Amino acid sequence: MTTYKGIVENRWIKMKDKVFLPEGAEVEIVVKKPFQPSHKGSPSAILKAIQSTPSLEKKDTEELRQAIKEGKTPVDWLSPFDSGDSEGE
């Protein structure tokens, strides 16, 4: 099997090199995904980020865990609307 490459222009396949095929030759066309640049936040960029796995070393994960731990703030369960007095009631 021989492979030829080309691109579609105006719905026709334009071959990169000259191709001479005999009449009745059976061909198979494989369509590859066209390159589509994705901008930040686009659906294709989000899918690409989800499908790719980050390459992290152990020290990277430890730094991340430490940053998360240091960034935690205590939860204040008291409502700012509960003042303790009952003037409005």
Long-range contacts (C-beta under 8 A, 24 or more apart in sequence): none
